[in-house]
């Protein structure tokens, strides 16, 4: 595969329907926290995470093409890299292990997902169902239903010492609404535990501070 053929290959676009998470960076590019620890000048990127139910029939055809693409990319450009050391972009709840050993967020349970990014100079299109650009960021919450268009790139193409695998370029997002808002940033409190001793109390009547 020559350079032009490779460019055309990686320009292949896919679209999947599911839920998007960590949506703040869809509108304001941010630097990755782990990268910032190593480099205070780490580049800022637009980003989100797309998750989907692997049994959703709406994605069946797209996933078949996506899996064939990833297999061909691995065999063509990184044939000597063992599968266990190759970075596959699709993460799966049943097999995913974070580098820090922690479990993935609970709202990914039973799901598959992709981490998508776009350079600071390449702001992705974020539109509603009528393909009108969204300006009210509050309507795009973590957990909302959406369709995401994306392509892949070879992570180690310009740096032989970098990680080997496929990254994901975010192109556009169509927000569909609905979904279940994720409890991101909420402090996890057992209300029965912290208020249990007051469970049988009624509100005092005609009392207050003077």
KEKETI-932797 format. One line per 10 residues: number of its first residue (from 0); for each residue x, y, z of N, C-alpha, C, CB. Coordinates in steps of 0.001 Angstrom, whole numbers, always signed. Glycine has a CB too. Layout:
BEGIN
NUM) X/Y/Z/X/Y/Z/X/Y/Z/X/Y/Z | ...;
This chain:
BEGIN
0) +853/-1189/+0/+0/+0/+0/+892/+1244/+0/-966/+3/+1236 | +791/+2064/-1053/+1615/+3268/-1125/+1027/+4388/-264/+1751/+3736/-2582 | +1708/+5541/-253/+1300/+6632/+640/-109/+7135/+337/+2286/+7785/+534 | -441/+7270/-939/-1764/+7765/-1303/-2851/+6764/-927/-1824/+8066/-2797 | -2560/+5492/-1139/-3521/+4443/-785/-3730/+4385/+725/-3044/+3076/-1305 | -2633/+4573/+1478/-2743/+4571/+2934/-3569/+5759/+3407/-1352/+4598/+3583 | -3344/+6918/+2793/-4111/+8108/+3163/-5595/+7888/+2914/-3620/+9333/+2380 | -5925/+7312/+1759/-7324/+7038/+1423/-7916/+6012/+2382/-7446/+6540/-28 | -7113/+5024/+2747/-7568/+3982/+3673/-7965/+4589/+5007/-6475/+2923/+3880 | -7110/+5473/+5551/-7387/+6057/+6864/-8388/+7210/+6802/-6101/+6540/+7489;
10) -8796/+7587/+5607/-9872/+8570/+5473/-11248/+7912/+5526/-9719/+9343/+4169 | -11273/+6600/+5642/-12540/+5886/+5761/-13275/+6358/+7012/-12309/+4352/+5806 | -14549/+6709/+6839/-15328/+7234/+7966/-16389/+6241/+8405/-15982/+8567/+7595 | -16651/+6259/+9695/-17665/+5395/+10299/-18605/+6246/+11138/-17011/+4278/+11165 | -19806/+5746/+11337/-20766/+6404/+12227/-21428/+5347/+13096/-21834/+7205/+11417 | -21528/+5644/+14402/-22189/+4747/+15347/-23162/+5547/+16197/-21154/+4014/+16240 | -24226/+4891/+16634/-25200/+5518/+17517/-25046/+4946/+18921/-26645/+5308/+16991 | -25154/+5805/+19908/-25017/+5361/+21300/-25185/+6538/+22238/-23651/+4683/+21532 | -24328/+6601/+23246/-24343/+7699/+24220/-22959/+8321/+24256/-24770/+7199/+25646 | -22907/+9651/+24406/-21614/+10310/+24549/-21420/+10719/+26003/-21508/+11543/+23608;
20) -20165/+10689/+26444/-19828/+10947/+27845/-18669/+11941/+27915/-19463/+9623/+28581 | -18543/+12594/+29084/-17486/+13587/+29293/-17550/+14623/+28156/-16066/+12899/+29351 | -18673/+15302/+28077/-18979/+16133/+26916/-18442/+17567/+26989/-20448/+16181/+26734 | -17906/+17982/+28116/-17428/+19367/+28242/-16365/+19671/+27192/-16863/+19619/+29654 | -15492/+18687/+26934/-14403/+18910/+25982/-14864/+18845/+24531/-13311/+17896/+26207 | -16165/+18667/+24298/-16692/+18784/+22944/-16666/+20240/+22492/-18125/+18222/+22869 | -16757/+21155/+23447/-16857/+22578/+23134/-15603/+23358/+23530/-18063/+23170/+23828 | -14905/+22887/+24556/-13700/+23570/+25024/-12551/+22563/+25061/-13927/+24214/+26434 | -11551/+22722/+24217/-10447/+21752/+24203/-9697/+21742/+25525/-9479/+22062/+23062 | -9311/+20556/+25947/-8612/+20392/+27215/-7428/+19459/+27035/-9562/+19853/+28298;
30) -6429/+19634/+27870/-5274/+18742/+27848/-5558/+17525/+28716/-3999/+19472/+28333 | -5060/+16379/+28308/-5218/+15157/+29072/-4476/+15269/+30409/-4706/+13948/+28265 | -5139/+14913/+31515/-4547/+15067/+32845/-3264/+14259/+32997/-5544/+14651/+33912 | -3254/+13044/+32453/-2064/+12194/+32570/-915/+12779/+31756/-2372/+10752/+32102 | -1227/+13324/+30585/-186/+13941/+29766/+359/+15200/+30425/-727/+14270/+28376 | -530/+15942/+31127/-89/+17158/+31808/+928/+16868/+32904/-1280/+17884/+32398 | +802/+15704/+33552/+1749/+15336/+34599/+3161/+15191/+34030/+1313/+14029/+35279 | +3240/+14752/+32775/+4538/+14547/+32136/+5010/+15794/+31397/+4467/+13373/+31173 | +4032/+16555/+30898/+4366/+17720/+30089/+3370/+18840/+30356/+4385/+17358/+28590 | +3788/+19895/+31060/+2854/+20994/+31386/+2338/+21716/+30142/+3535/+22004/+32306;
40) +3006/+21501/+29011/+2578/+22126/+27758/+1879/+21126/+26840/+3777/+22741/+27039 | +1309/+20098/+27425/+615/+19087/+26626/-478/+19739/+25784/+13/+17991/+27536 | -628/+19321/+24535/-1603/+19974/+23645/-3040/+19756/+24101/-1439/+19459/+22221 | -3875/+20753/+23869/-5299/+20647/+24177/-6027/+19998/+23009/-5903/+22039/+24490 | -7068/+19248/+23340/-7832/+18555/+22310/-9321/+18604/+22635/-7358/+17096/+22171 | -10126/+18567/+21584/-11540/+18312/+21758/-11683/+16802/+21946/-12392/+18843/+20532 | -12621/+16384/+22793/-12746/+14947/+23020/-14119/+14583/+23565/-11667/+14470/+23979 | -14442/+13322/+23446/-15610/+12730/+24084/-15422/+11221/+24074/-16940/+13147/+23359 | -16348/+10523/+24697/-16356/+9063/+24683/-17718/+8620/+24163/-16063/+8464/+26113 | -17724/+7720/+23203/-18963/+7160/+22675/-19108/+5736/+23175/-18987/+7207/+21123;
50) -20232/+5423/+23825/-20495/+4049/+24259/-21758/+3548/+23576/-20636/+3963/+25808 | -21846/+2228/+23432/-23032/+1642/+22804/-23241/+226/+23318/-22899/+1642/+21262 | -24484/-209/+23208/-24828/-1594/+23531/-24383/-2464/+22368/-26367/-1760/+23810 | -23497/-3451/+22595/-22994/-4256/+21483/-24078/-5066/+20775/-21929/-5186/+21980 | -25256/-5191/+21398/-26362/-5934/+20780/-27317/-5024/+20009/-27135/-6695/+21847 | -27041/-3732/+19966/-27924/-2793/+19278/-27888/-3073/+17772/-27508/-1318/+19577 | -28995/-3497/+17170/-28993/-3840/+15736/-28725/-2653/+14833/-30308/-4454/+15355 | -28925/-1442/+15336/-28701/-255/+14500/-27230/-96/+14127/-29189/+1000/+15224 | -26340/-687/+14925/-24905/-554/+14656/-24308/-1788/+13984/-24168/-280/+15945 | -25106/-2796/+13730/-24580/-4088/+13260/-23745/-3948/+11990/-25727/-5057/+13009;
60) -24267/-3289/+10983/-23559/-3170/+9713/-22295/-2329/+9853/-24473/-2565/+8657 | -22399/-1206/+10588/-21243/-339/+10779/-20141/-1053/+11563/-21658/+944/+11501 | -20511/-1830/+12576/-19512/-2541/+13379/-18826/-3634/+12579/-20158/-3139/+14620 | -19559/-4268/+11687/-18953/-5291/+10834/-17861/-4663/+9965/-20029/-5975/+9947 | -18167/-3506/+9374/-17181/-2807/+8548/-16027/-2291/+9394/-17838/-1648/+7796 | -16332/-1786/+10589/-15312/-1259/+11497/-14339/-2355/+11922/-15968/-628/+12733 | -14850/-3505/+12283/-13992/-4613/+12718/-13100/-5098/+11583/-14842/-5773/+13246 | -13648/-5134/+10371/-12852/-5542/+9214/-11739/-4529/+8952/-13746/-5693/+7964 | -12066/-3256/+9106/-11071/-2191/+8916/-9937/-2331/+9926/-11730/-799/+9046 | -10269/-2500/+11207/-9239/-2591/+12248/-8334/-3804/+12023/-9890/-2671/+13641;
70) -8927/-4919/+11633/-8141/-6128/+11385/-7172/-5909/+10224/-9069/-7324/+11090 | -7640/-5250/+9164/-6776/-4980/+8010/-5670/-4004/+8377/-7597/-4427/+6839 | -6008/-2970/+9167/-4997/-1997/+9589/-3907/-2664/+10417/-5645/-864/+10391 | -4301/-3530/+11312/-3329/-4236/+12155/-2426/-5114/+11301/-4047/-5090/+13220 | -2996/-5882/+10399/-2229/-6811/+9589/-1333/-6083/+8595/-3159/-7755/+8856 | -1805/-4952/+8082/-1054/-4235/+7052/+87/-3402/+7611/-1979/-3349/+6276 | -157/-2708/+8729/+820/-1743/+9215/+1557/-2179/+10479/+142/-449/+9471 | +1022/-3130/+11218/+1694/-3590/+12445/+1596/-5109/+12580/+1079/-2908/+13689 | +1979/-5845/+11545/+1784/-7301/+11574/+2624/-8035/+12616/+2092/-7863/+10230 | +3755/-7434/+13034/+4637/-8118/+13983/+4339/-7792/+15435/+6057/-7771/+13688;
80) +3419/-6843/+15669/+3078/-6464/+17049/+2056/-7466/+17596/+2512/-4993/+17112 | +2372/-8157/+18694/+1403/-9103/+19272/+102/-8399/+19642/+1997/-9791/+20515 | -1006/-9089/+19493/-2315/-8494/+19762/-2405/-7889/+21152/-3396/-9529/+19593 | -1781/-8551/+22140/-1903/-8068/+23516/-1148/-6764/+23746/-1399/-9122/+24480 | -250/-6394/+22830/+492/-5146/+22962/+3/-4093/+21978/+1977/-5394/+22758 | -926/-4460/+21144/-1491/-3532/+20169/-2663/-2808/+20809/-1935/-4273/+18873 | -2744/-1506/+20610/-3824/-722/+21207/-5032/-748/+20285/-3372/+738/+21477 | -6015/-1554/+20672/-7261/-1625/+19924/-8180/-524/+20436/-7930/-3032/+20059 | -8748/+279/+19561/-9519/+1442/+20021/-10846/+1116/+20688/-9778/+2335/+18878 | -11470/-1/+20326/-12753/-355/+20926/-12506/-1009/+22282/-13566/-1302/+19995;
90) -13007/-392/+23338/-12872/-925/+24688/-14155/-1679/+25061/-12578/+218/+25711 | -14007/-2752/+25827/-15148/-3586/+26189/-15195/-3755/+27704/-15070/-4965/+25485 | -16385/-3554/+28261/-16543/-3636/+29712/-16021/-4957/+30270/-18005/-3461/+30089 | -16292/-6050/+29574/-15961/-7363/+30103/-14458/-7658/+30106/-16673/-8413/+29309 | -13670/-6904/+29351/-12229/-7167/+29286/-11368/-5954/+29631/-11868/-7650/+27913 | -11972/-4787/+29790/-11192/-3568/+29954/-10512/-3496/+31314/-12076/-2361/+29761 | -9228/-3131/+31299/-8462/-2931/+32524/-7722/-1602/+32399/-7464/-4120/+32781 | -7994/-678/+33306/-7307/+614/+33290/-5860/+446/+33725/-8025/+1624/+34202 | -5007/+1359/+33261/-3598/+1299/+33628/-3393/+1458/+35123/-2822/+2363/+32891 | -4284/+2220/+35781/-4140/+2417/+37225/-4833/+1325/+38029/-4693/+3769/+37622;
100) -5401/+335/+37320/-6035/-793/+37997/-7459/-562/+38433/-5248/-1157/+39166 | -7955/+675/+38322/-9323/+970/+38729/-10314/+482/+37673/-9499/+2478/+38971 | -11533/+248/+38108/-12566/-193/+37192/-13097/+991/+36393/-13704/-886/+37953 | -13571/+717/+35190/-14169/+1770/+34374/-15430/+2289/+35054/-14491/+1250/+32949 | -15856/+3474/+34671/-17053/+4081/+35256/-18251/+3155/+35135/-17357/+5419/+34583 | -19111/+3177/+36137/-20239/+2243/+36200/-21179/+2371/+35009/-21016/+2459/+37476 | -21269/+3590/+34414/-22200/+3746/+33302/-21711/+3074/+32022/-22441/+5209/+33043 | -20498/+2503/+32043/-20021/+1725/+30901/-20364/+237/+31035/-18513/+1897/+30748 | -20974/-144/+32123/-21251/-1565/+32361/-22081/-2147/+31219/-21986/-1758/+33706 | -21600/-3255/+30677/-22278/-3932/+29585/-22097/-3278/+28235/-23711/-4022/+29883;
110) -21317/-2212/+28179/-21148/-1440/+26941/-19778/-1685/+26291/-21324/+54/+27229 | -19672/-1251/+25049/-18400/-1073/+24362/-18244/+427/+24131/-18338/-1892/+23001 | -17004/+907/+24006/-16835/+2346/+23844/-15553/+2719/+23109/-16851/+3010/+25187 | -15527/+3957/+22620/-14385/+4532/+21929/-14036/+5872/+22559/-14674/+4694/+20420 | -12752/+6150/+22713/-12281/+7472/+23100/-11958/+8231/+21818/-11031/+7388/+24053 | -12594/+9370/+21626/-12423/+10134/+20396/-11817/+11493/+20683/-13755/+10297/+19677 | -10902/+11946/+19824/-10279/+13248/+20002/-10172/+13974/+18669/-8896/+13100/+20642 | -9950/+15254/+18776/-9714/+16099/+17602/-8797/+17223/+18042/-11061/+16658/+16993 | -7810/+17560/+17221/-6858/+18603/+17572/-7527/+19944/+17815/-5828/+18741/+16488 | -6839/+20799/+18578/-7401/+22099/+18959/-7799/+22933/+17741/-6397/+22873/+19805;
120) -7116/+22719/+16613/-7407/+23478/+15402/-8514/+22839/+14566/-6153/+23614/+14568 | -8998/+21686/+15009/-9998/+20953/+14226/-11247/+20704/+15066/-9418/+19614/+13716 | -11938/+21781/+15378/-13148/+21694/+16195/-14197/+20825/+15481/-13718/+23116/+16487 | -14695/+19798/+16145/-15697/+18939/+15506/-17044/+19639/+15400/-15851/+17633/+16283 | -17816/+19285/+14393/-19167/+19800/+14269/-20044/+19112/+15309/-19722/+19583/+12830 | -20797/+19894/+16080/-21748/+19359/+17058/-23109/+19937/+16695/-21336/+19720/+18555 | -24020/+19080/+16220/-25301/+19554/+15683/-26466/+18803/+16320/-25339/+19390/+14151 | -27670/+19348/+16130/-28867/+18664/+16597/-29431/+17801/+15473/-29924/+19679/+17093 | -30609/+17226/+15689/-31179/+16307/+14703/-31501/+16992/+13381/-32429/+15668/+15258 | -31628/+18315/+13401/-31890/+19067/+12174/-30605/+19561/+11517/-32800/+20246/+12471;
130) -29470/+19065/+12022/-28143/+19415/+11508/-27811/+20886/+11716/-28052/+19078/+10033 | -28425/+21472/+12745/-28142/+22860/+13113/-27117/+22851/+14241/-29449/+23620/+13542 | -26087/+23660/+14107/-25009/+23672/+15099/-25538/+24048/+16479/-23902/+24648/+14677 | -25130/+23321/+17484/-25572/+23549/+18860/-24685/+24607/+19509/-25542/+22228/+19681 | -25318/+25628/+20053/-24582/+26686/+20748/-24835/+26654/+22253/-24968/+28052/+20186 | -25936/+26026/+22660/-26256/+25902/+24085/-25634/+24615/+24614/-27803/+25913/+24323 | -24485/+24740/+25241/-23742/+23572/+25697/-24497/+22767/+26754/-22407/+24003/+26246 | -25416/+23404/+27466/-26137/+22714/+28543/-27036/+21606/+28010/-26970/+23709/+29339 | -27355/+21636/+26723/-28211/+20596/+26146/-27429/+19343/+25801/-28908/+21117/+24907 | -26109/+19438/+25897/-25252/+18296/+25554/-24605/+17797/+26840/-24159/+18690/+24482;
140) -25277/+16897/+27523/-24815/+16398/+28812/-24249/+14994/+28667/-25956/+16408/+29835 | -23415/+14629/+29611/-22809/+13308/+29593/-23880/+12236/+29779/-21730/+13192/+30684 | -23992/+11343/+28794/-25006/+10293/+28813/-26076/+10480/+27760/-25645/+10230/+30159 | -26067/+11628/+27053/-27091/+11915/+26058/-26932/+10993/+24838/-27021/+13397/+25629 | -28042/+10683/+24179/-28005/+9887/+22958/-27387/+10707/+21829/-29427/+9407/+22571 | -26591/+10047/+20991/-25932/+10768/+19906/-25442/+9806/+18831/-24763/+11594/+20447 | -25196/+10364/+17667/-24525/+9659/+16582/-23187/+10352/+16369/-25393/+9645/+15261 | -22117/+9575/+16284/-20785/+10158/+16125/-20139/+9648/+14847/-19896/+9834/+17340 | -19586/+10581/+14075/-18831/+10253/+12868/-17344/+10356/+13187/-19216/+11197/+11679 | -16558/+9380/+12744/-15141/+9354/+13104/-14325/+8565/+12082/-14959/+8750/+14499;
150) -13016/+8688/+12190/-12090/+7900/+11391/-10942/+7462/+12296/-11567/+8711/+10157 | -10079/+6597/+11790/-8953/+6093/+12574/-7629/+6647/+12054/-8930/+4561/+12549 | -6596/+6553/+12885/-5245/+6890/+12442/-4250/+5928/+13090/-4894/+8369/+12791 | -3097/+5785/+12461/-2033/+4911/+12944/-1236/+5675/+13990/-1113/+4425/+11773 | -1304/+5260/+15248/-683/+6006/+16345/+830/+6117/+16225/-1025/+5360/+17651 | +1495/+5119/+15686/+2955/+5122/+15657/+3557/+5482/+14323/+3454/+3805/+16056 | +2755/+6068/+13439/+3232/+6281/+12072/+4428/+7220/+11980/+2119/+6822/+11232 | +4468/+8281/+12791/+5571/+9245/+12719/+6557/+9118/+13868/+5025/+10642/+12693 | +6384/+8129/+14706/+7265/+7965/+15861/+7457/+6478/+16142/+6688/+8691/+17110 | +8544/+5906/+15684/+8779/+4470/+15840/+8792/+3993/+17285/+10070/+4109/+15202;
160) +9059/+4914/+18237/+9143/+4500/+19638/+7817/+4653/+20378/+10210/+5301/+20346 | +6796/+5183/+19699/+5525/+5410/+20378/+4716/+4123/+20461/+4719/+6493/+19657 | +3583/+4215/+21122/+2704/+3065/+21246/+2204/+2636/+19876/+1525/+3381/+22173 | +1967/+1349/+19728/+1471/+819/+18472/-25/+549/+18590/+2232/-465/+18079 | -775/+1090/+17665/-2209/+863/+17718/-2956/+1874/+16883/-2698/+909/+19144 | -4259/+1920/+17088/-5124/+2814/+16334/-5743/+3858/+17255/-6220/+2021/+15610 | -5681/+5114/+16842/-6383/+6180/+17539/-7624/+6551/+16753/-5472/+7410/+17741 | -8471/+7387/+17348/-9754/+7726/+16724/-9901/+9236/+16578/-10924/+7158/+17549 | -10091/+9681/+15340/-10342/+11093/+15048/-11840/+11370/+15103/-9767/+11482/+13660 | -12252/+12314/+15915/-13654/+12719/+15962/-13918/+13737/+14855/-14019/+13311/+17357;
170) -14975/+13490/+14077/-15298/+14370/+12956/-16533/+15216/+13256/-15520/+13549/+11684 | -17615/+14565/+13656/-18854/+15295/+13919/-19723/+14514/+14888/-19620/+15565/+12612 | -20617/+15242/+15582/-21521/+14637/+16559/-22925/+15174/+16323/-21052/+14926/+18019 | -23886/+14268/+16188/-25287/+14661/+16117/-25956/+14278/+17425/-26006/+13995/+14903 | -26392/+15257/+18186/-26996/+15032/+19497/-28488/+14754/+19315/-26768/+16258/+20437 | -28954/+13630/+19868/-30336/+13200/+19684/-31223/+13503/+20883/-30374/+11732/+19399 | -30622/+13834/+22019/-31401/+14073/+23235/-31700/+12778/+23960/-32700/+14793/+22903 | -32391/+12891/+25083/-32729/+11703/+25866/-31511/+11111/+26544/-33380/+10659/+24983 | -31554/+9802/+26742/-30466/+9143/+27453/-30597/+9333/+28948/-29125/+9669/+26980 | -29605/+8879/+29678/-29584/+9028/+31138/-28341/+9804/+31545/-29620/+7641/+31846;
180) -28507/+10995/+32124/-27338/+11777/+32532/-26424/+10986/+33467/-27781/+13069/+33214 | -25135/+11031/+33185/-24157/+10324/+34011/-23895/+11089/+35304/-22842/+10118/+33237 | -23641/+10387/+36399/-23347/+11057/+37671/-21890/+11499/+37759/-23675/+10134/+38839 | -21427/+12232/+36761/-20035/+12675/+36744/-19870/+13869/+37678/-19586/+13041/+35304 | -18871/+13786/+38529/-18593/+14897/+39431/-19432/+14883/+40697/-18809/+16183/+38718 | -20353/+13935/+40814/-21162/+13877/+42028/-20397/+13149/+43125/-22513/+13179/+41755 | -20588/+13603/+44346/-19942/+12959/+45482/-20803/+11773/+45908/-19735/+13964/+46668 | -20219/+10589/+45885/-20978/+9373/+46170/-21241/+9253/+47669/-20225/+8128/+45656 | -22493/+9416/+48066/-22861/+9395/+49482/-23951/+8359/+49718/-23333/+10792/+49949 | -23773/+7541/+50761/-24824/+6620/+51198/-25743/+7410/+52135/-24221/+5330/+51916;
190) -26915/+7830/+51640/-27803/+8693/+52420/-28351/+7988/+53656/-28954/+9174/+51555 | -28579/+6672/+53565/-29059/+5929/+54721/-28023/+5942/+55836/-29398/+4490/+54330 | -26765/+5916/+55438/-25687/+5880/+56426/-25516/+7228/+57111/-24377/+5461/+55767 | -25536/+8309/+56351/-25234/+9609/+56948/-26436/+10243/+57640/-24716/+10544/+55889 | -27686/+9866/+57228/-28875/+10459/+57835/-29725/+9437/+58582/-29709/+11131/+56774 | -29216/+8225/+58699/-30017/+7146/+59274/-30512/+7420/+60680/-29230/+5895/+59280 | -29704/+8085/+61514/-30095/+8301/+62901/-31238/+9292/+63037/-28914/+8781/+63697 | -31552/+10012/+61946/-32643/+10980/+61991/-33877/+10515/+61216/-32169/+12307/+61444 | -33877/+9263/+60790/-34910/+8780/+59876/-36323/+8843/+60450/-34604/+7372/+59482 | -36457/+8774/+61782/-37799/+8768/+62385/-38216/+10129/+62935/-37855/+7745/+63495;
200) -37445/+11128/+62651/-37748/+12452/+63183/-38659/+13206/+62229/-36459/+13247/+63431 | -39570/+13964/+62795/-40406/+14836/+61986/-39905/+16259/+62125/-41893/+14732/+62400 | -40277/+17108/+61212/-39787/+18486/+61253/-40372/+19213/+62455/-40140/+19232/+59949 | -39557/+19977/+63183/-40066/+20754/+64333/-41030/+21831/+63856/-38896/+21401/+65126 | -42012/+22097/+64655/-43038/+23079/+64300/-42828/+24378/+65071/-44444/+22516/+64580 | -42960/+25501/+64372/-42861/+26836/+64973/-41578/+27038/+65749/-44031/+27082/+65881 | -40496/+26549/+65171/-39217/+26801/+65800/-38296/+27432/+64779/-38607/+25505/+66375 | -37294/+28091/+65266/-36355/+28722/+64352/-35331/+29503/+65114/-37071/+29621/+63371 | -34459/+30118/+64368/-33410/+30914/+65005/-33929/+32331/+65208/-32103/+30915/+64149 | -33546/+32936/+66308/-33953/+34307/+66602/-32723/+35210/+66508/-34620/+34409/+68018;
